[in-house]
Amino acid sequence: MAIGAGIVGSVLGLGGGIIIVPALTILFGVSMRTAVAASTVSIIATSTGAAVAFLRDRLTNTRVAMWLEMGTSAGALSGALIAGYLHQRFLYIMFGLLLAYSGYNMFRTRKAELPGEVVPDRLSRKLNLAGSYYDRMLGRRVEYQVTRTLPGLVLMYFSGAAAGLLGIGAGIFKVPAMDQVMRMPFKASTATSNFMIGVTAASGAVVYFARGDVKPLVAGPVVLGVLLGAVVGARLMVRLKTSTIRKLFIPLIVYTAIEMIYRGVKG
Amino acid sequence: MTTETHHETPSPHEPIELVLARLLRIGSIIAAILLALGIGAMLLGGHAVVGPRLITAGLLALLATPIMRVMVAGVIFAREKDWRFAFFCLVVLCSIVAGILLGHEHGG
């Protein structure tokens, strides 16, 4: 189970929490707090295990990652600060609708292998965010530009806030923000998202450790499995077609959107 | 395999991606070894304390890796006199530290 979560998580640029939390609570009868804590640590495992391969293949855009991490970490911080004051139901519905919308956009562009011609904005040029990577599937080097640099940062702030407020990895928000808004190639988006989620999750995991929610007996085996899965998944991802990865991503984004809206409506 | 043939022209320093890849690999190997030893110790029985402690050490090693990654990236950017990006790393580090301090307060 944990290895599977690691593979899926690393291929899609998510943490795999979507799989681990329900599996631990429903199948193994672990309490929600313990499951979320184990899942948060395993997000770090996915990110770290997979990032090694993505960095070597130059799929990760480290400059974009550092720029956007300012947004996610500030968002996570303010999310944790205001968590007590905001209505969870309203948040679930809002984030659910946002996801549904990006799922719809992704469905429209599902056949596109690469984003095509992108004109970089001024900030992107100034920060030197353009990148390139060798796509093994296409058998050639892909050069790309990055645009809407500032809106991307703002979106990352909200994805960080979602992570802090709802206790999720929020990779599912990061990938559409890079792919749909900043117009990065899908593979570079998932690899960069994967690279970034480790930092968001690490700041959350510290809190769970301090509270004693990280149970070694539960988290240990799960995390080791995820770590192995992530290493396998990263090697798999570079050999997959973008359209294949999208086909996996779209149902997951739709499922998460429905799940969030349902939780919000149900209360 | 054509893994090493498509790298960019060499820069004065080793590219940041390779340095960070090495760092993350060392972190995950240390974590994996500690976790495997801990789980092994628990399966074999023996001391009831040793297994969970080894696992906790492994989880902490894993937790420290992404934070180290931001620090090292900051150092690399500063060494290349890319002050803007070194500053971005500092902002990220500060908010992580603020989060840790706040978390302790709330977690108690």
Interface residues (C-beta under 8 A of the other chain):
Chain A: V41 I44 A45 S47 T48 G49 A51 V52 L55 R56 D57 R58 T60 T62 R63 M66 W67 E69 M70 S73 A74 A76 L77 A80 L81 L127 S132 Y134 R141 G198 V199 A201 A202 S203 G204 A205 V206 V207 F209 A210 R211 V214 P216 L217 A219 G220 P221 V223 L224 L227 L228 V231
Chain B: T3 H6 H7 E8 I16 E17 L18 L20 A21 L24 R25 G27 S28 A31 A32 L35 A36 G38 I39 M42 G51 P52 R53 I55 T56 G58 L59 L60 L62 L63 T65 P66 I67 R69 V70 A73 F77 R84 F85 F88 C89 V91 V92 S95 I96 A98 G99 I100 L102 G103 H104 H106 G107
